[in-house]
Amino acid sequence: MDVTNRTVFIAGATSGIGLELARRFAAAGSSVIVGGRRAGLLDRLAAEGFGTVAIDVTDQDSVDRARDAVLRSHPGLDTIVTMSGVMIPEDLRDPKHFDAAWQTIDTNLLGTIRVIDAFTPHLIGRGTGTVITVSSGIGFLPFPIMPTYAASKAGVHAYTEALRAQLDGTGVEVAELVPPAVATTPEQARLNPRALDLTEFATEVMDLLQADPTPHEILVKGVLMHRWAERDGTYADLVAQRSQALATLPGRQ
């Protein structure tokens, strides 16, 4: 895809990977609208020159208001990125984890669906455009301390595959960004030395996005071990390694 002349709405881009990609699209020459819940961060990004809109992807009315605002100010919108997500550890031995599970599914999976549904008629009406969903390497290689996060991202992957099939022939392409662990703050880099540097990750993503045709899955090198673990016969060993983090849950020490 050509990233130099797009009009891009990124839901959930006030920080982290979403914000870095917003800045990369803008630097390439695209117009970018950032959606998020935190008014203070939206104000700062507006001062940087971004379009901004308040959106809570767990609230259908909020999603509809955001869509209406974006399309009023940017009727040529052609690219949607569904970046919103939460990661919450859960102890499945404690039924109280269900609240975290619900919040995770409501944000990561249902939030993705709400945003896509809001903009799909516009993109189909244009006869061209791109939807980019964001799953995770954890959707293919679970991190047992975050079980519902893994399930939600596996769901995003499956939904993306179905969306691509259903939009075939409309002119709307569908791509799935599959990040591994990415250090979006110095603290995250300290806690997970294996996490990818955010700048390097974003550079690799933008390079992959510019391929023609756009890949169905945007897979940086650092996520390949996750994506192909079952194929490569490493799945069981890697899940066992990642299960060691369960010892850090309260009551398991």
N, C-alpha and C positions, 0 to 999 in steps of 0.2 A: 504494500500500500504506500501511496505517496503521503508522507507525513508533513509536507511543507505547505500545504494549502488546505488544511482541514478545519472544520469547526467541531470541536470536541467537548463533550460534557463528561466529566469524571465525577461520579457519585462517590464520596468518601475520600477526598483528596486534600484535606487540610493538613496532612502530615504524612510522614513515612514514604512508602513506595508511591502512593498516589500523587503526592505533592511533587516528588522528583520527576515522575513521568509528565505531570502537568507542565513543569518547567522545561522538560526536554521537548515536548510538542510545541510549546511557545517559542523556544529558541530556534526550532526548525522552521518557524514561519506560520504555524497554525494559530487560530483563535481558540482559546481554552476557557471554559466555564467550569469553575470548581464548586462542587456541592459538598455541604457538610453541616453538622449540627452546632458547631461552636462559633458563636457570633464574633467573638474577639479575633479568632484566627481568620475568619472570612473577611473581616475588616482589614486585617494586615495584607491579605492576598489581593484584595481590591486595590489597596495602595500600590501593590506591585504591578498592577495593570491587568490582572485577571478579571474576567466576569465571575461573579459569585452568586450563589443561591442557597438559601437554607433548605435542608432536606433531612428528614428522618426516615430512613428506608423501612422502618418497622411501622410506619403510620401512612396508610393509603392516602389520606387527605393531604398530608405533607408532600408525598410523592407527586400527586396530581397538581398541587400548587406549584411545585418546582418545575414540572414539565411545562405548565402554562407560561411561567415566567421565562424559562429558557427559550421556548419557541417564539414568544413575543419579541425578545431581544435578539434572537439569533435564528431567524426562520430558515436559514440555510444549513442548520445543524445536520451533520452527516456521520458523526461518530459518537458512540456511547460506550463508556467504560464503567463497569460495575465493580467498584473497588471496596465498598463498605464491608467491614468484617470485624469480628471479635474473636479472641482466643482466651478461653477460660479453662483452667485445670478442673478436673472433676474426679471425685472418689466414688466409683460406682458401687462401693459397699455401703454408701450412705445415701438413702433415698432423697435427702435434701438436695442432691446434685441436680434434681430435675429442673429447678428454676434456671440454673446455668444452661442446661441443655435446651430449654425452650428459648432463652434469649439468643443462644447461638444459632439455632435453626431459623428463628424469626429474622435475625439480621443477615446471616450469611447466605442462606438459601432462599427463604421467602422474600427477603429484601432484594436479592438479585432478580427474582421473578417480577416483583412489583416494578422495578425500574425498567426492565426490558419491556414489560407489557405497556407501560406508560408511553414509550417512544416507538414501539414497533409500527403502529399505524402511520406515523409520520415518515419513517424510513421507507416503508413499503410504498407509500404514496409518492415519494421522490423517485422510486425505482432504482435507488443506489444508496449505499451507505455501509457502515461497519458496526457490528456489536462486538465488543471485547469483554468477555467475562474473566473473572479472576478466581481460579481454583487454588490448588496448593500441591506441592509434592507430598504433603501429609495426606492428601486424598487418595494417593496411590500406595503410600508406605506409612501406615498409621503410627502416630506418636501416642501410645496408650494413655498417657497422663491427660490428653485432651481428646477424649473419644468422640464427643459430639462435634467438635471442630473437624475432625477427620471425616466423620459421616456427612457433615454439611458440605464439605469441599468435594467429596466423592459425588454428592448429589449435584453440585454445580457442574461437575464434569459431565455427568449423564444428561443433565438438562441441556447443556450446551450442544452435545451431540444431537439431541432430538431437535433443538431449535435450528441447527444448521440444516438438517434434513427437511424440516417444515418450511424454511425460508428459501430453499433451493428454487431458483427460477424467478425470484422477486428482484434480484439485483442487490440484495443485502447479504454481505458476507459476514461470517461468524468465526471469531478466533477466540482461543482460550489461552490466557496467560497462566503459566504454572510456576509460581515462584518456589524456590527452596527457602531455607532460613536466610533472611537478609538482615544485616545489622543496620537499623535505621537510626540508632543513637549510640554514643560511645559506651553507655552502660550495657546495651545489648551485645556489643562487640566484646566487652569484657566477659559477660556471662556465657557467651557462646563463641569461642574462638573460630569455630568452623563456619560461622555465618558469613555469607558473602558481603563484601563491601557494597554499600548502596550505589555509589557512583559507578563502579564496574558493572554491577548488575543492570542498572538502567541503560548503560551504553550498549551492553549486549542485547537487551530487549529491543531498543530502538533499531539496532542493526537488523535483528530478525524480523521486526515488523515491516521493514522496507523491502523485504524479499517480494518478488513477483512470480507467482501469486502469494498472497499472504499465507503463511503456514496455518493450518488448522490449530496446531498447538505451538505456543511460543515457549520453547524449552531451552533455557540457558544450560551451559555445560554442567553447572553445579546441581541441576535437578535431575539429570539423566539417571543417576543411581536410584532415585526414588521412582521415577516413571517406569523404569524397566526392571525393577527388582524381581518381580515374578518371572519374567522372561529369562532373566539371567541366573535364576536359581539362588539369589542372595536374600530373598524376602524373609524367610524364617529367621535367619541369623540376625538380620538388621532389626527386625521387630523385637527380637530378644534383647539386643543391645539397647534399643530405645526404651524398653520396658524397665530398665534400671532406674529411670527417673521416677518411677512410682514410689520408690523409697523416700522421696522427699515430701510426699503427701502427709498432712497432719495425722498423727496417730500411727504412722507406719515406721517411724524411726525406731 
